[in-house]
Amino acid sequence: MGPDVIEVLIEPAQVDEDRLVALRLGEGDAAIDVLALRRGDALRVWHNACPHAGRRLDYAPGRFLMQAGRLVCAAHGAQFDLLDGRCVDGPGRGGALAALEVSRRGHAWRVRWASR
């Protein structure tokens, strides 16, 4: 038997336009910490973890280091392009943030992931 798939809706009010935000999605053991970025009708959601070191990417709750429009890992300086989550500089170059499945549902977005 495979993992359960968890789904939640993210409302536009939860993610300001062009601002990277930290969210906790789901409940209990299925809850995960994510980064979300909304640009127009598009929403991108990634696990809040550096693929190089596994550390959260917000240096304080909901606070991120940014440089030239890129997200910077405070622990090791890896830089991530926020168009696609690719690591474009620093440790882990060539890797990427782990994206979650996002689809539009009316005025909101449905986000899906497999439970642990």
Backbone as a printed PyTorch tensor [residue, N CA C, xyz], in Angstrom:
tensor([[[  0.8400,  -1.1780,   0.0000],
         [  0.0000,   0.0000,   0.0000],
         [  0.8870,   1.2440,   0.0000]],

        [[  0.6180,   2.1940,  -0.8800],
         [  1.4210,   3.4080,  -1.0110],
         [  1.0520,   4.4510,   0.0190]],

        [[  1.7850,   5.5490,   0.0010],
         [  1.5000,   6.6300,   0.9570],
         [  0.1720,   7.3120,   0.6270]],

        [[ -0.4590,   7.8690,   1.6370],
         [ -1.6780,   8.6480,   1.4300],
         [ -1.3120,   9.9690,   0.7740]],

        [[ -2.2150,  10.4780,  -0.0450],
         [ -2.0170,  11.7870,  -0.6560],
         [ -2.8300,  12.8020,   0.1340]],

        [[ -2.1700,  13.8620,   0.5560],
         [ -2.8040,  14.9220,   1.3250],
         [ -3.0600,  16.0910,   0.3800]],

        [[ -4.2130,  16.7230,   0.5330],
         [ -4.5590,  17.8990,  -0.2710],
         [ -5.0230,  19.0210,   0.6450]],

        [[ -4.5760,  20.2320,   0.3440],
         [ -5.0800,  21.4230,   1.0360],
         [ -5.3040,  22.5170,   0.0010]],

        [[ -6.1270,  23.4820,   0.3610],
         [ -6.3240,  24.6570,  -0.4860],
         [ -5.5690,  25.8320,   0.1150]],

        [[ -4.9070,  26.5810,  -0.7380],
         [ -4.2710,  27.8300,  -0.3380],
         [ -5.0630,  28.9530,  -0.9790]],

        [[ -5.5120,  29.8670,  -0.1480],
         [ -6.2820,  31.0230,  -0.6010],
         [ -5.3270,  32.1580,  -0.9670]],

        [[ -5.6870,  33.0130,  -1.9250],
         [ -4.8140,  34.1350,  -2.2990],
         [ -4.4010,  35.0030,  -1.1170]],

        [[ -5.2580,  35.1860,  -0.1360],
         [ -4.9270,  36.0300,   1.0130],
         [ -3.7890,  35.4530,   1.8580]],

        [[ -3.4930,  34.1600,   1.7050],
         [ -2.4160,  33.5290,   2.4720],
         [ -1.0380,  33.8380,   1.8950]],

        [[ -0.9810,  34.2560,   0.6320],
         [  0.2950,  34.4630,  -0.0510],
         [  0.2460,  35.7930,  -0.7930]],

        [[  0.9080,  36.8100,  -0.2440],
         [  0.9560,  38.1090,  -0.9090],
         [  1.6830,  37.9930,  -2.2490]],

        [[  1.2680,  38.8050,  -3.1820],
         [  1.8870,  38.8450,  -4.5190],
         [  3.3830,  39.1290,  -4.4220]],

        [[  4.1930,  38.3450,  -5.1250],
         [  5.6510,  38.5270,  -5.2310],
         [  6.3750,  38.5470,  -3.8860]],

        [[  5.8340,  37.8550,  -2.9020],
         [  6.4820,  37.7810,  -1.5870],
         [  6.5880,  36.3200,  -1.1760]],

        [[  7.7950,  35.8710,  -0.9050],
         [  8.0180,  34.5020,  -0.4500],
         [  7.4970,  34.3790,   0.9760]],

        [[  6.6530,  33.3810,   1.2180],
         [  6.0940,  33.1770,   2.5540],
         [  6.3230,  31.7430,   3.0040]],

        [[  6.4040,  31.5680,   4.3130],
         [  6.4840,  30.2440,   4.9190],
         [  5.0920,  29.8710,   5.4110]],

        [[  4.6670,  28.6440,   5.0930],
         [  3.3710,  28.1450,   5.5350],
         [  3.5370,  26.7460,   6.1130]],

        [[  2.6660,  26.3930,   7.0160],
         [  2.5780,  25.0110,   7.5020],
         [  1.2630,  24.4820,   6.9520]],

        [[  1.3410,  23.4360,   6.1490],
         [  0.1640,  22.8600,   5.5070],
         [ -0.1730,  21.5130,   6.1320]],

        [[ -1.4550,  21.2340,   6.2360],
         [ -1.8940,  19.9540,   6.7740],
         [ -1.9700,  19.9850,   8.2920]],

        [[ -2.2630,  18.8210,   8.8360],
         [ -2.4430,  18.7040,  10.2800],
         [ -1.7410,  17.4650,  10.8050]],

        [[ -1.3890,  17.5160,  12.0720],
         [ -0.8200,  16.3530,  12.7480],
         [  0.4350,  15.8380,  12.0810]],

        [[  0.5530,  14.5190,  11.9880],
         [  1.7410,  13.8800,  11.4140],
         [  1.9120,  14.1540,   9.9210]],

        [[  0.8330,  14.5430,   9.2430],
         [  0.8960,  14.8020,   7.8040],
         [  1.2820,  16.2430,   7.4930]],

        [[  1.4360,  17.0900,   8.5080],
         [  1.7550,  18.5030,   8.2770],
         [  3.1750,  18.6620,   7.7440]],

        [[  3.3430,  19.6400,   6.8600],
         [  4.6660,  19.9400,   6.3040],
         [  4.8700,  21.4470,   6.2800]],

        [[  6.1370,  21.8470,   6.3160],
         [  6.5080,  23.2600,   6.2010],
         [  6.9220,  23.5260,   4.7710]],

        [[  6.3700,  24.5960,   4.1990],
         [  6.6240,  24.9090,   2.7990],
         [  6.9580,  26.3820,   2.6250]],

        [[  7.4810,  26.6840,   1.4480],
         [  7.6720,  28.0410,   0.9440],
         [  6.6540,  28.2170,  -0.1660]],

        [[  6.0480,  29.3700,  -0.2550],
         [  5.0940,  29.6330,  -1.3270],
         [  5.3720,  31.0060,  -1.9220]],

        [[  5.2300,  31.0900,  -3.2370],
         [  5.4360,  32.3460,  -3.9570],
         [  4.3430,  32.4700,  -5.0040]],

        [[  3.6010,  33.5950,  -4.9400],
         [  2.5310,  33.8510,  -5.9060],
         [  2.9580,  34.9720,  -6.8300]],

        [[  2.7960,  34.7080,  -8.1140],
         [  3.0150,  35.7330,  -9.1460],
         [  1.8400,  35.6530, -10.1030]],

        [[  0.9680,  36.6550,  -9.9940],
         [ -0.2470,  36.6360, -10.8090],
         [ -1.1120,  35.4590, -10.4080]],

        [[ -1.5350,  34.6720, -11.3840],
         [ -2.3600,  33.4930, -11.1190],
         [ -1.5360,  32.2570, -10.8030]],

        [[ -0.2170,  32.3700, -10.8780],
         [  0.6520,  31.2120, -10.6470],
         [  1.1000,  31.1510,  -9.1880]],

        [[  1.0700,  29.9680,  -8.6260],
         [  1.5720,  29.7370,  -7.2710],
         [  2.5960,  28.6150,  -7.3490]],

        [[  3.7610,  28.8570,  -6.7610],
         [  4.7960,  27.8340,  -6.6610],
         [  4.9480,  27.4830,  -5.1860]],

        [[  5.0600,  26.1990,  -4.8970],
         [  5.1930,  25.7250,  -3.5150],
         [  6.2990,  24.6860,  -3.4620]],

        [[  7.2120,  24.8780,  -2.5000],
         [  8.3290,  23.9490,  -2.3020],
         [  8.4170,  23.5620,  -0.8290]],

        [[  9.0080,  22.4050,  -0.5480],
         [  9.3240,  22.0450,   0.8330],
         [ 10.2830,  23.0940,   1.3840]],

        [[ 10.1060,  23.4670,   2.6390],
         [ 10.9860,  24.4540,   3.2730],
         [ 12.2160,  23.7290,   3.8120]],

        [[ 13.0570,  23.2960,   2.8820],
         [ 14.2830,  22.5860,   3.2540],
         [ 15.3170,  22.7580,   2.1510]],

        [[ 16.5250,  23.0830,   2.5420],
         [ 17.6170,  23.1730,   1.5830],
         [ 17.9590,  21.7590,   1.1130]],

        [[ 17.9890,  21.5010,  -0.1940],
         [ 18.3060,  20.1560,  -0.6630],
         [ 19.7560,  19.7520,  -0.3690]],

        [[ 20.6110,  20.7260,  -0.1260],
         [ 22.0130,  20.4350,   0.1770],
         [ 22.1880,  19.9750,   1.6180]],

        [[ 21.5370,  20.6720,   2.5560],
         [ 21.7900,  20.3960,   3.9700],
         [ 20.5510,  19.9750,   4.7600]],

        [[ 19.3680,  20.0770,   4.1630],
         [ 18.1480,  19.6950,   4.8440],
         [ 17.6350,  20.7220,   5.8510]],

        [[ 18.3250,  21.8300,   5.9740],
         [ 17.9680,  22.8870,   6.9340],
         [ 16.8300,  23.7360,   6.3750]],

        [[ 15.9810,  24.2600,   7.2890],
         [ 14.9420,  25.1950,   6.8610],
         [ 15.5890,  26.3910,   6.1660]],

        [[ 14.8770,  26.9540,   5.2150],
         [ 15.4270,  28.0650,   4.4490],
         [ 15.0940,  29.4350,   5.0220]],

        [[ 14.1530,  29.5170,   5.9540],
         [ 13.9240,  30.7960,   6.6080],
         [ 14.8500,  30.8690,   7.8250]],

        [[ 15.6350,  31.9370,   7.9050],
         [ 16.6220,  32.0640,   8.9800],
         [ 15.9600,  32.3780,  10.3120]],

        [[ 14.7740,  32.9260,  10.2820],
         [ 13.8840,  33.1180,  11.4250],
         [ 12.4930,  32.8490,  10.8600]],

        [[ 11.5170,  32.5030,  11.6800],
         [ 10.2070,  32.1390,  11.1260],
         [  9.6740,  33.1620,  10.1220]],

        [[  9.5220,  32.7070,   8.8750],
         [  8.9810,  33.5480,   7.8130],
         [  9.9060,  34.6100,   7.2590]],

        [[ 11.1820,  34.5830,   7.6460],
         [ 12.1630,  35.5840,   7.1770],
         [ 13.1970,  34.8830,   6.3010]],

        [[ 13.4380,  35.4540,   5.1180],
         [ 14.3290,  34.8260,   4.1420],
         [ 15.4250,  35.7740,   3.7080]],

        [[ 16.5900,  35.2310,   3.4340],
         [ 17.6670,  36.0110,   2.8200],
         [ 17.4410,  35.9830,   1.3150]],

        [[ 17.4930,  37.1600,   0.7040],
         [ 17.3170,  37.2690,  -0.7390],
         [ 18.4940,  38.0450,  -1.3040]],

        [[ 18.9160,  37.6590,  -2.5130],
         [ 19.9730,  38.3760,  -3.2050],
         [ 19.6690,  38.3270,  -4.6970]],

        [[ 19.5410,  39.4960,  -5.3040],
         [ 19.2660,  39.6040,  -6.7380],
         [ 18.0610,  38.7510,  -7.1500]],

        [[ 17.0160,  38.7410,  -6.3050],
         [ 15.8050,  38.0000,  -6.6200],
         [ 15.8970,  36.5100,  -6.3750]],

        [[ 16.9930,  36.0480,  -5.7860],
         [ 17.1730,  34.6290,  -5.4880],
         [ 17.0570,  34.3970,  -3.9880]],

        [[ 16.5550,  33.2200,  -3.6250],
         [ 16.5150,  32.7900,  -2.2370],
         [ 17.8910,  32.2570,  -1.8660]],

        [[ 18.4160,  32.6810,  -0.7120],
         [ 19.7430,  32.2630,  -0.2710],
         [ 19.6060,  31.4430,   1.0070]],

        [[ 20.2130,  30.2690,   1.0370],
         [ 20.2510,  29.4470,   2.2400],
         [ 21.1940,  30.1190,   3.2410]],

        [[ 20.6800,  30.4360,   4.4220],
         [ 21.4730,  31.1280,   5.4340],
         [ 22.5940,  30.2480,   5.9830]],

        [[ 22.4700,  28.9420,   5.8800],
         [ 23.4850,  28.0430,   6.4450],
         [ 24.7150,  27.9240,   5.5600]],

        [[ 24.5140,  27.7610,   4.2480],
         [ 25.6450,  27.4770,   3.3690],
         [ 25.7380,  28.3790,   2.1470]],

        [[ 24.7990,  29.3090,   1.9860],
         [ 24.8770,  30.2580,   0.8850],
         [ 24.3820,  29.7680,  -0.4530]],

        [[ 23.7840,  28.5800,  -0.5130],
         [ 23.2200,  28.1150,  -1.7790],
         [ 22.1480,  29.1090,  -2.2320]],

        [[ 22.0880,  29.3700,  -3.5490],
         [ 21.1160,  30.3290,  -4.0890],
         [ 20.1540,  29.6120,  -5.0340]],

        [[ 18.8680,  29.9320,  -4.8680],
         [ 17.8170,  29.2520,  -5.6210],
         [ 17.0280,  30.2410,  -6.4630]],

        [[ 16.8580,  29.9010,  -7.7360],
         [ 16.0360,  30.6810,  -8.6570],
         [ 14.5820,  30.4310,  -8.2920]],

        [[ 13.8040,  31.4760,  -8.0830],
         [ 12.4240,  31.3080,  -7.6600],
         [ 11.4450,  31.1200,  -8.8160]],

        [[ 11.9490,  31.0230, -10.0310],
         [ 11.0770,  30.6480, -11.1450],
         [ 10.8410,  29.1490, -11.1570]],

        [[ 11.8990,  28.3880, -10.8600],
         [ 11.7750,  26.9320, -10.9280],
         [ 12.3970,  26.1890,  -9.7420]],

        [[ 12.9790,  26.9060,  -8.7850],
         [ 13.5520,  26.2620,  -7.6100],
         [ 14.9460,  25.6970,  -7.7850]],

        [[ 15.5490,  25.8920,  -8.9710],
         [ 16.8950,  25.3490,  -9.2170],
         [ 17.9330,  26.0380,  -8.3520]],

        [[ 18.9110,  25.2650,  -7.8850],
         [ 20.0630,  25.8250,  -7.1880],
         [ 21.0340,  26.3030,  -8.2580]],

        [[ 21.2730,  27.6150,  -8.3000],
         [ 22.0810,  28.1940,  -9.3700],
         [ 23.4570,  28.6430,  -8.9060]],

        [[ 23.7100,  28.5950,  -7.5810],
         [ 25.0190,  28.9900,  -7.0790],
         [ 25.2210,  28.3960,  -5.6900]],

        [[ 26.4680,  28.1230,  -5.3500],
         [ 26.8010,  27.6050,  -4.0300],
         [ 26.6820,  26.0960,  -3.9540]],

        [[ 26.7600,  25.5560,  -2.7270],
         [ 26.6720,  24.1030,  -2.5480],
         [ 25.3470,  23.5740,  -3.1000]],

        [[ 25.3860,  22.4490,  -3.7080],
         [ 24.1710,  21.8660,  -4.2690],
         [ 23.8060,  22.3840,  -5.6400]],

        [[ 24.7130,  23.1530,  -6.2590],
         [ 24.4380,  23.7010,  -7.5940],
         [ 24.0120,  22.5760,  -8.5320]],

        [[ 22.9540,  22.8260,  -9.2780],
         [ 22.4160,  21.8290, -10.2040],
         [ 21.2480,  21.0620,  -9.6030]],

        [[ 21.1140,  21.0780,  -8.2820],
         [ 19.9630,  20.4710,  -7.6220],
         [ 18.7910,  21.4350,  -7.6410]],

        [[ 17.7780,  21.1320,  -6.8670],
         [ 16.5950,  22.0020,  -6.8480],
         [ 15.8010,  21.7950,  -5.5700]],

        [[ 15.0250,  22.8090,  -5.2400],
         [ 14.0630,  22.6790,  -4.1540],
         [ 13.0240,  21.6400,  -4.5490]],

        [[ 12.4790,  20.9350,  -3.5720],
         [ 11.4650,  19.9050,  -3.8380],
         [ 10.1020,  20.5780,  -3.9840]],

        [[  9.5880,  20.5610,  -5.2090],
         [  8.3120,  21.2090,  -5.5140],
         [  7.1430,  20.3010,  -5.1550]],

        [[  6.0460,  20.9180,  -4.7510],
         [  4.7970,  20.1990,  -4.5210],
         [  3.8830,  20.4260,  -5.7120]],

        [[  2.9600,  19.5210,  -5.9090],
         [  1.9890,  19.6370,  -6.9940],
         [  0.9820,  20.7250,  -6.6640]],

        [[  0.8110,  21.6660,  -7.5830],
         [ -0.1160,  22.7870,  -7.3840],
         [ -1.0280,  22.8810,  -8.6030]],

        [[ -2.3240,  23.0370,  -8.3580],
         [ -3.2710,  23.2490,  -9.4520],
         [ -4.3110,  24.2740,  -9.0140]],

        [[ -4.8380,  24.9890,  -9.9760],
         [ -5.8210,  26.0360,  -9.6840],
         [ -7.1750,  25.3890,  -9.4160]],

        [[ -7.8640,  25.8630,  -8.3830],
         [ -9.2100,  25.4120,  -8.0320],
         [-10.0500,  26.6460,  -7.7450]],

        [[-10.7570,  27.1350,  -8.7620],
         [-11.5390,  28.3550,  -8.5950],
         [-10.6200,  29.5200,  -8.3010]],

        [[-10.8530,  30.2020,  -7.1920],
         [-10.0210,  31.3500,  -6.8240],
         [ -8.8090,  30.9300,  -5.9860]],

        [[ -8.7010,  29.6660,  -5.6210],
         [ -7.6190,  29.1780,  -4.7540],
         [ -6.7360,  28.1860,  -5.5180]],

        [[ -5.7560,  27.6290,  -4.8230],
         [ -4.8770,  26.6060,  -5.3980],
         [ -4.9330,  25.3550,  -4.5380]],

        [[ -4.9710,  24.2080,  -5.1820],
         [ -4.8960,  22.9240,  -4.4810],
         [ -3.4390,  22.4890,  -4.4690]],

        [[ -2.9450,  22.1230,  -3.2990],
         [ -1.5770,  21.6410,  -3.1340],
         [ -1.6550,  20.1980,  -2.6460]],

        [[ -0.8910,  19.3060,  -3.2810],
         [ -0.9260,  17.8720,  -2.9430],
         [  0.4790,  17.3720,  -2.6400]],

        [[  0.5510,  16.4350,  -1.6890],
         [  1.8180,  15.7580,  -1.3870],
         [  1.5180,  14.4100,  -0.7510]],

        [[  2.5070,  13.5220,  -0.8170],
         [  2.3850,  12.2040,  -0.1980],
         [  2.7650,  12.3090,   1.2720]],

        [[  1.9470,  11.7180,   2.1250],
         [  2.2540,  11.7380,   3.5550],
         [  3.4700,  10.8650,   3.8200]],

        [[  4.1230,  11.1250,   4.9450],
         [  5.3490,  10.3930,   5.3000],
         [  5.0510,   9.0250,   5.8140]]])
